[in-house]
Amino acid sequence: MNKIINRNKTKIFGISILLILCLLIFPNMGMACFNPTDSFATEVALNKPSITYDLSGIKQSKDVTVIEKEKEESPDIVEEVHREEAVPKPIEIITIEEGEEKTKRSRAPSFEDYIETNAIIYRSHYNKDVAVALTEEEWEGQKYLDVKIQVPTKFVYSSHSEIRIKLDNLPLITKEVNQEYFKSLGYQVEGGFQSGRLKSQLIKENIDIAVWSFSNVEEEEDDEEEPEKRGTFSGFSIRVRDQSTLTPELEEEFKKVLEAYGFNPDVLSQAEITPRTIQDVDLEPAIDIDLDTFDWGQALRTELEWLQNNKVISGLTDDDLNEIEKVADKGTAGWNSKIRYFKGEWVQGITEEMSEETGMYMVKSFGGCGGFPIDLLPEEVPSGVEATDEEIAWIRDQIERWKENPEMKIGGTSIDCSARKTVTLWVYERTPVNQQLHREMIGGWEIIVAESPKPPLMDTIGRIAGFIAVAAVIAFILILIYKKFQEGYRECYKEK
């Protein structure tokens, strides 16, 4: 269960259903949104060893959304998770017009489609319509904070028609094809023969052709010691986008491809042809913003400065801020593209040298199409970070030390533990010593020195001399009241 806490409303709310997803299956191909979520963001991993962070204060602050996800126990997962290839996650809704009776079952996106880990989300101090997401990461035993500037997104829909052509159970392909011939037809060729097996793709504008040919493929069986040999199999899988029928021109072109691989062009008549209507899903900004003119570097710098001023992070130098600002840009987010500290510099992405020395590798993935719903944003921009218990204890100790100095002339104090973090020192008189603290920032607290001829009552009572003085005044007043009462009683008695 994932807990979402909005500190402004202090309640848990759910994420509404935004999209219906299903998988698009096509041999060797994966289709995802053209603009993944990270293309609307910039992100920096504060992995420089001298930079530290403390999230305890900001988690308690108003106007932040705290995402708390239960940690699943996975003892078999190794640390090098980022070496794994991610399975493509297409984001197309498929409606089959002909050739199939059943449509693919769909699912509503869970919260994992938006945020993959614990996170703290609030409105940016540079642009209140933009989000800031703080997440923690760990690599090789080092924990560090990620700071991400994220433009909220919404889903947009479009549709196109296409035909799928499947032709399999063909004889083994042994002929090496002249790639220059396919290039003359306008195709880009990928793959080819390797160890006697053919696995290739021909790509051209709106046409994708997957070609395969294998022989003596072994398939292990649970109840047999020896693997089973499946013999040979070859085939073609063709997808033509923005097309609803196999035109004579396309038919003639595909026959040329078959001939090039050594087949009789008439085998095309055996192909299974399926027309489809595809509804595409993509992302675009949910707010009025020009992504190209938006100052990503300044937005990220503004947030880093605010976090440092509020003691969420510490150790960032002016040089760090300048370098990060220069590197930050649209799309510099996500595992493959975020900004990291490496060999004394802030670098965008994962370089070959970084992979060799740190073990970080690029992730091959088509994912990241879940979007960032604007509903995750709190109502207002946070004004600051509330004081932690440790900070309150520290400032109280500091105040006691100041009181021990007679030159401070402190008669009373008041502490504001909210995001403002202010301490008011009420003094009997202004002195050069206490005036040195006026309007100063000490340990993240603003100190205000105010003159009070009459110190606060509770502070005065705390002193023995003050208590005696107050007691004497009260006793004097009681004596006067008693005498007045006695005189009035005597006059009343005489009249009777």
C-alpha angles and dihedrals in degrees: 000000000000119000118211114191123188104199091199092058096024094218141106118250135180133235115251121232109266106167145014113225135189137168123265109213117206125149111266092345134104124186120201136165115295092228112043121195094263091059086072094054150056123212140185128198108213092213096143104125094230093058117091133178142198120196097179094096100044091047088064095044127108122252096032130112113221117203114202116182123187112248113239118217110239108167093169096057114103123217095248093076092140091065091068120098111241117229111245112257108205117202104203125121108220125208114183110213099184140006096038132060099199126067118213117267115250136207135210114245115256123215089269087075089067110031122021099193144009110312144174114216129190141151117279120254088216096053118004092208091061124080131232117206123194116197134168124234134183130203126175092343096312118116119204141164126253118209115197132185106207130184110214113245140206133200122256125193136212134158139217137178125236142167127228120208119194122188119169144146089066126150120272115286110229101157117104106226123223104243091201088065092057090046088055087057089053099258129137109219123216127180126359140174118349125168090347094308127110123216114159144151130209113200127189127160102289097358127088120181122187116196126188138172127174135169133200093006111185121219120190118230123204095223098043130073094209121057117245118248113222097194119223134330134174135176153150131239115192129187121189114190123210092018129109101183138033102254122205089250092055091044091054092049094050090049088058089053091051091049091051089059092049101260130131104255090226090073085081087080088067093059123115108235120196123183115209141182112217125198108206123209122205138163132246134168115289090208135056102268139131105226093197097054096036109112100236094174095053092044091054093044092050091055095046090052091049092049091049094047089053094049095246089121131015136185099053111136128204088252090055091051093048094050094046091049091054094050098043115101142142111303097015092127139097129053096298099042110028123116118261138175112249129165095343096314138089105241130189116227131351114303125202090249090051091053093050095049103035105026092239112142136185115262117229103219142141092197131106097090097121093098130210111270116218089225088078091070118096119233099257142025110263113251094205148317120286118240117265123227089255092053092049092050090049095052092047090055089049092052091052090053090051091051090056089064108084090203090066091067091203113178098170145343140215126197126204106202095183123103088288092066099198131163120200116203111201107206133188090225138355115260133178088252099054093037089063088069097048112121091353123139110230119177091340093309124114111225119212120189114204127178116233119179088194111044118218112284097236091050091050093049087056089070122074095224091049091049092053091049093050091045091051092051092049091048091050091051092049091050091052091050091048093050092050090050092051093050092050091049093052093050090050091050093051092053090055 
